[in-house]
Every structure is written in structure tokens, then in C-alpha cells.
Amino acid sequence: MTARAFASPDKGLEKASVDPQVLDWAQCLAAMPAARHLVESTTPKALRERLIALLCQGPGLVWANCLYLDGSGRWLGLDGSDAQFDCSDFGHPYAHVIRSGKSLSLSVRDARARLDCPAFQAQVAALDGQLRLQVRPLRAANGARTWLGALALVGESESVRALAHDEGLAALEALTCQLWHRLTQQQGERQRSQVLKDSLAKLNEGARRQALAERLAGDLLGGSAAMQLLRKQMVRAAETNLAVLVQGETGTGKDRVARAIHGASQRAQGPFMAINCAAIPETLLESELFGHEKGAFSGADQARDGLISQADGGTLFLDEIGDMPMALQAKLLRVLESGRYRPLGASEERRADLRLIAATHQPLRERIQEKRFRADLYYRLGQFPLQVPTLAERRDDIALLTDAFIADFCSREARPPMGITPAALRQLKARHYPGNVRELKNLIDYACAMTPSGGDIEAYALPGEQAPLGEALADGAPVVGEAALALTDDVIDLRQTLREVEAAIIRQRLQRFDGNRTQAAESLGLPKRTLAHKCRLLELDSK
Ligand SMILES: Nc1ncnc2c1ncn2[C@@H]1O[C@H](COP(=O)(O)OP(=O)(O)OP(=O)(O)O)[C@@H](O)[C@H]1O
């Protein structure tokens, strides 16, 4: 390309009434395709590539490059290359033009001799020393004259010298800068709106998960940190199809966890099939799970679908997986890995699309050591492991669970609402629960049954830890004694505590004798008048 390639037409052709920029129709029309090609660029990078291709088409130039200033304003980069030019390194010509805002022109030989930046030297290494290099700063024509980058052109000496005054090139450069600036702004806006969209999506995602976790709180009660964490993990598990292994002591709520994950998952509309591996004889377990063909074994009069087939499209819950026989464990592993199973007596395999949730209170790692559980199955089952906390690890939840279980009892038994005295609640909180939530629930059911309609559960209505449930109130005295003992750790006001214990005993006796004070006093070895006095003091008259 020669300078003429960019040159504006002869000034003599300019007409007074015509925009001074539009000088010659023929030349304008000839330049149109190239301009349109640039205008159609959708990114600054595409624009630079088109510009370079355009420049290199013209005679006289052997090399053209367009550098861009990065977001920090400290570096100039090259499309499709890792090379970076520090704007404060005057070992290359680009820093000079960016600093001065003016074009720079020198021979390639001089450039090699005077500029020592290795990246720049690599650029010009293959060029003939006779050629000339011109570097032109590129700035947007906006008010701030924002820096965009630099244009580097190499060609025959004469051609390059002429470029300095080439109005055609200046016009092409101006158009490029205008488009570049606009595309950069659009790109920035697109990026900003994408960031906004992403963060909104994240917020929505977070809100959705939070709402789901709160919904789970209706099934799986507990406001303790341990339960909140568990519910969050359950939401994550529900979002996937991974096998879930729920571990935890007996009565902690593993069954509830499994059902809640199913209910929160995309399979919620599908079946939830559950089986307790410990409750089914070994010989039956296989056919229960895999199903069988007619005549597969004696007594198999009809073909029957197993739980794996019935759980298709839903969830299969294997409770007490630790009790599954080794031979069956191998078959289960195959189902998990291939999604295929073979009913007993069937000649062909079938497919099942199910999510498996397994639960156990057994320490499976120990069972592996004892060679009673397959390690490969353990790892396959535990794609998403969940540990359900014991009640002891979340004593804070006892009050909430208690209220819920009382309300549940009253609704089941059609009783009026019932409460619990602070002393009884303190005792509940102080107890040891080897049976975890199930034990607490049973205990509350019992205490509710022992409390008169509309009354509050008193400490004495709670069975003693050592006493079998059924005997708890058969003889009031020992129970109250134990209740009082269980309270000792919590006692902060001895007199108040003694009053509460005394009141509980008297109230209990009055209930037992249908309010007959004479009989109650006799049974407690007290004169009737003393009991009456105590009732007044303890404000038991109105109850
Ligand atoms: N977080 C909870 N909220 C409400 N009820 C619960 C909770 N956890 C457990 N329960 C209740 O406790 C009882 C035992 O729960 P579940 O059967 O789920 O425990 P589990 O860990 O599966 O017991 P096991 O190991 O003995 O099979 C059930 O009545 C259940 O409703």
C-alpha cells in the first residue's frame, strides 16, 4: 500500500457546499466497503484484526500491528500474543508515542540499534533493516481523548514517510478510534450487565436454597446451628442425583432426613420406596429388592416387581444398610454403578433410574475392618455423606421439639392445648437421651397422657430415667424424688426449688384423690390444716 492508497482526493475538487470531509464521490464510494467492514466489527479485537488486514492489503506496507492499552493503563497488549509492553519502558517505541501523544518514525535498523526491549526486538527481528517503522498513537475522539493503543506500520521508506501526511489514513484511523471506543463502552456495559445478572442469579439461587432449607425446617425441627447446617446440606444433596449416606445414632431422624431430601428433590413427584434391611430375613431381602420371575423359587407363583423397579423415577431408601448381607451388597453396587439389575430368575437385565439414599446407625468403617461391609459400596453410597447430630449435640432444640411433640399429641388425641412447667422443661433439658429424638418424643407422649386435660406437664409427670415408662406415676413419691435429684445440677435457688417440688407433690396428690384434701393430707402424713396452709402458701387453691 502506498500513501496514495489512503490519500484524500485533490483539494481542487472540493465544492464549497459539500461537507469538507466528503471530498470525492468516487473515492468515497470506493472506500465504503472497507469502512462498512470495519463498522460491522462486533468487538474491539475484531475491529483491530480487520484494520490490520485492510492496511496490509495496500502496497508499500509489509507489516502492520495494532496494540491495545489494557484496563490498568499500564500495559500494551497484542491480540493473539502473550507479549506485553510496559508503558513506562522506553526500550520500545510504543511507550514513546503513548507518553508524547505523537507519531514516531525511524528505520528498522535504527530501531534495532536504539531500542532494547526484547519483546519489541522479537517483533522486528525478521524485518529488513532498510524498511521504515512508523508508530502512531490511537486515542478516542471523545472529550477525554481516552487512550486506546498504538498502530505500528512497517514498509518501504518512502511509503512510510508519506503516511505522516496521508489524510486517507488519518480518516481511517479516526473511524477506527471512534468505533473502538464505542465497542469498548458497549463491551463494558455488556460485562457490567452480565455481572449484575450473575449476581442477581446468585442472589435468587441463595434465596431459593434458603427458602427450601426453611421449608425443610417444618419436617426436620431444630433451630440449632447443627440442624441449620444439616438442612443446608440436605438442600444441596436434593439438587443432585448423588447417592446419599445418612449416618447418625438411633432415633436422630435419619428416616426423616431421607424423606425430606426426596421431597425437596426433582424426583419429589416420583415414588419413595423404603426398606429396612435389618427387618427383613436375608433370604427375602434379595427378592424384595430385585423382584422375581414366576417360578424363580418355590413359592414364587407369580412374577413380582422389586423395590428397585418400583422406585424407578424416584428414590430408594435403604434403612439400616449396615445389616445388608455381603452377597447382596455386591449386587447393589452393580445397580449403583450400571443402573441395571436382574430380577431373580430373569434372563435379562433391566434398567432403573433411581436415586439411592441409605442410612445406618452403625459405624460402617468398623464394619469394613471386620469384613462385614464392602469398602467399595461404602464409598459409592457415600457420594454425599450426611451426619445427623445426636440430641445431646443440640440440647438447645429440646424446648422447640417438646412444644411440637406436645402440640402433636394434643392434635392426635383431640385434647385441648397443653403446656409444660419451667421445672419440667429444665428436667427434660438435663436428661440423657440414648434414644435421641425418638426417646424425647415417647417421653412427651407419656407425660401428656399423664397430665390432666388443659393442664401443664409437671416434672413429676416425666418418667424417671431408670424407671420403666409404665411405672412412672404408679407411685408418685420415688418419681418426684428422682425428678428433684435430676434437678440438682440446675438449682440456683434452693428455697424456690423446694417450693416447686413441694407444690408438685401436693398437686399430684390432690389430683390422685380428686381434690379431696383430707385423703391427700393423710397420704402425705400431714394434718389437714397444714396441707390447707401449704396450698394457700403455694398458691395451689386456684388450680
Ligand atoms: N428433627 C426432628 N423433628 C421432628 N421429629 C423428629 C426429628 N428427628 C426425629 N424425629 C422423630 O423422632 C422419631 C425417630 O426418627 P427417625 O425414625 O427418623 O430416626 P432414625 O434415625 O431413622 O432412627 P433409627 O436409626 O432407629 O431408624 C420419629 O418419630 C421422628 O418423627
The ligand as an SDF file (V2000), in Angstrom:
LIG
                    3D

 31 33  0  0  0  0  0  0  0  0999 V2000
  -35.7320  -33.1400   63.7290 N   0  0  0  0  0  0  0  0  0  0  0  0
  -36.8550  -33.7740   64.0150 C   0  0  0  0  0  0  0  0  0  0  0  0
  -38.0090  -33.1150   64.0360 N   0  0  0  0  0  0  0  0  0  0  0  0
  -39.1540  -33.7410   64.3470 C   0  0  0  0  0  0  0  0  0  0  0  0
  -39.2310  -35.0330   64.6420 N   0  0  0  0  0  0  0  0  0  0  0  0
  -38.1110  -35.7460   64.6210 C   0  0  0  0  0  0  0  0  0  0  0  0
  -36.8760  -35.1630   64.3010 C   0  0  0  0  0  0  0  0  0  0  0  0
  -35.9240  -36.1050   64.3500 N   0  0  0  0  0  0  0  0  0  0  0  0
  -36.5420  -37.2260   64.6880 C   0  0  0  0  0  0  0  0  0  0  0  0
  -37.8530  -37.0310   64.8450 N   0  0  0  0  0  0  0  0  0  0  0  0
  -38.8400  -38.0170   65.2620 C   0  0  0  0  0  0  0  0  0  0  0  0
  -38.1290  -38.9800   66.0200 O   0  0  0  0  0  0  0  0  0  0  0  0
  -38.5340  -40.2840   65.6750 C   0  0  0  0  0  0  0  0  0  0  0  0
  -37.3570  -41.0600   65.1430 C   0  0  0  0  0  0  0  0  0  0  0  0
  -36.9830  -40.5250   63.9120 O   0  0  0  0  0  0  0  0  0  0  0  0
  -36.4040  -41.4390   62.7300 P   0  0  0  0  0  0  0  0  0  0  0  0
  -37.1700  -42.7060   62.6200 O   0  0  0  0  0  0  0  0  0  0  0  0
  -36.3220  -40.5890   61.5310 O   0  0  0  0  0  0  0  0  0  0  0  0
  -34.9730  -41.7240   63.3340 O   0  0  0  0  0  0  0  0  0  0  0  0
  -33.8660  -42.7080   62.7900 P   0  0  0  0  0  0  0  0  0  0  0  0
  -32.5730  -42.0200   62.9910 O   0  0  0  0  0  0  0  0  0  0  0  0
  -34.2090  -43.1230   61.4060 O   0  0  0  0  0  0  0  0  0  0  0  0
  -33.9810  -43.9080   63.7800 O   0  0  0  0  0  0  0  0  0  0  0  0
  -33.4240  -45.3990   63.6130 P   0  0  0  0  0  0  0  0  0  0  0  0
  -31.9520  -45.3190   63.4490 O   0  0  0  0  0  0  0  0  0  0  0  0
  -33.7880  -46.0430   64.9060 O   0  0  0  0  0  0  0  0  0  0  0  0
  -34.1330  -45.9750   62.4450 O   0  0  0  0  0  0  0  0  0  0  0  0
  -39.6470  -40.1370   64.6830 C   0  0  0  0  0  0  0  0  0  0  0  0
  -40.8760  -40.1390   65.3560 O   0  0  0  0  0  0  0  0  0  0  0  0
  -39.4100  -38.7880   64.0940 C   0  0  0  0  0  0  0  0  0  0  0  0
  -40.5990  -38.2420   63.6610 O   0  0  0  0  0  0  0  0  0  0  0  0
  1  2  1  0
  2  3  1  0
  2  7  2  0
  3  4  2  0
  4  5  1  0
  5  6  2  0
  6  7  1  0
  6 10  1  0
  7  8  1  0
  8  9  2  0
  9 10  1  0
 10 11  1  0
 11 12  1  0
 11 30  1  0
 12 13  1  0
 13 14  1  0
 13 28  1  0
 14 15  1  0
 15 16  1  0
 16 17  2  0
 16 18  1  0
 16 19  1  0
 19 20  1  0
 20 21  2  0
 20 22  1  0
 20 23  1  0
 23 24  1  0
 24 25  2  0
 24 26  1  0
 24 27  1  0
 28 29  1  0
 28 30  1  0
 30 31  1  0
M  END
$$$$
